[in-house]
Amino acid sequence: MQNFKKKEFFYIISGYLLWGVVVVIWQFVTANKFVEPGLLPPPNKVFFAFLKHTLNGNFLDSFKYTGSRILVAFTLAAFINVFLGLILGRSYKLFLFFQPTITFMRVIPPPCFIALIFIFFGTSDLGKIVFILIGVSFPILLNTIDGVRDIHPRLLETAKVFGLNRYEVFFKFILPATSPYIVSGLRVALLQTIALSIFAEYIGSTNGLGNFILRMHSTWKTPDMYAGIFLLAFFGYLINYLFFILTERLMYWHYGRTK
Amino acid sequence: MRKTVGVSYNLYGWFFLISLFVIWEIFAKQANLISLPPPSTIVASFIDIALHNDWQDVSLFSHITSSLRRFLIGYGASVVLMCPLGILIGKYSNVYFLTHPTIDILRTLPAIVLYPILIIIFGFGEEFKYLLIFISCAFPIIINTADGVRGIKRTLLDTGLVYGLSEKEILLKITIPAASPYIFSGCRVALGIGFILTIIAEMLHSGEGIGHLIFYSARQGHFNTMYVGIVLGMIVGNLLNYLFENIEKFVMKWQLLKGG
């Protein structure tokens, strides 16, 4: 990405090596029994638990359930809210009309209505997806609206002067101009979908990664629990990294300008 | 002309919102579902619980104050500890490159994931909640602060050097005011996340608090109380946001007056 000088390179590498030091300290602490083995298992136990669950397919199973929920919920939220946001951004009247409702609903913290969702939908997948949808919609919606309203009016006048029809105006002017805002909204939403889906699995689920972690926790299988947490951290990082690469690729023109 | 159009459509919007409530009221009274009480019942339960201190022998007020207490301790500690750290990271590029990999990896981790570890370490008490809120608020604040400080134009800092200001004065008079929009933005995001996490922490394990109110009354089937809890959560969240915006306006105005 950037061109690093040698000194900066050194510091970045030591930033990663720091984690190696942490693992070594971890091993040292558990080997000398400074902490109870139940609380903090040694790294090799965690590592083998990780391998065990990967090989016997537990992780793949949990991945399948959690991942599919996140994917479906995020894609739905993205499409619905970008669509709505574009409409509301373009039409000032509609925006003003729905503004009290949006401002009212957006303040409700998502965990407040998880109980509500479970009452109406049970602990089914649909319920969790609806929960994530509601919890995650508002960042995307508001960012999209902001993006559309931030388009310089001269840009739209230029489009009119060129005599473009409505579809061309949309795809060649509005969508590219709004996309930085949409992407920033989606980035926030991605983090929140992962968090909310894990929370939903903690509270009411019989499959999935959050449920796996909690199950290992309640049966005091601490190495497996830590393995699950590491998997989740890795999974979260992977998803965000993929998202970052995707958006960097699609929006090369924007990032090139702002770097 | 535009303004009158705006005002009238916004008014229609308010009518729309109120009519949603009216429809809810009519429909719920008709259907008489126990899980969807009409707003009038919710208000009635609210007044009932508030006046009679009825729910689990703990008054409504102390539910609210315990939630606020947890949130303020976790959030306050986060701001106080993470802002200086963020300024350090932004100012010294060595520190930035050292911590950048760590922060990059850790910030995608949802704080909820750490709940089992915290329970194991601290047990079912208050400490794990404080730490959960602290950790979840820490990342937005530190990332935004560092970005803000890093993005300060070189010319501003050079001006300070030219005027012969000491390091401390540069920090107080140039760095912090210049980075303050970013710092406030980080703190605002952290406010939202922190409040959500207090409610989550209370839902997962607590004796009192708004999250506990919602979740346990739902479990027992007292759905009216659950709705009261949801409304409370909304009101408190709104209040916190409102307070924060006013504090932000006040501080920004103060800075503009000073000419910083």
Interface residues (C-beta under 8 A of the other chain):
Chain A: K7 E8 Y11 I12 S14 G15 Y16 L18 W19 G38 L39 Y92 K93 L96 F97 F98 Q99 P100 T101 F104 V107 I108 P109 P110 P111 C112 F113 I114 A115 L116 F118 I119 F120 L191 I194 A195 I198 F199 Y202 I203 G210 I213 L214 M216 H217 T222 M225 Y226 I229 L232 A233 G236 Y237 I239 N240
Chain B: V5 G6 Y9 N10 Y12 G13 W14 F16 L17 L20 S35 S93 N94 F97 L98 T99 H100 P101 T102 I105 L106 T108 L109 P110 A111 I112 V113 L114 Y115 P116 I117 I119 I120 I121 F195 I196 I199 I200 M203 L204 G211 I214 F215 A218 F223 M226 G229 I230 G233 M234 G237 N238 N241
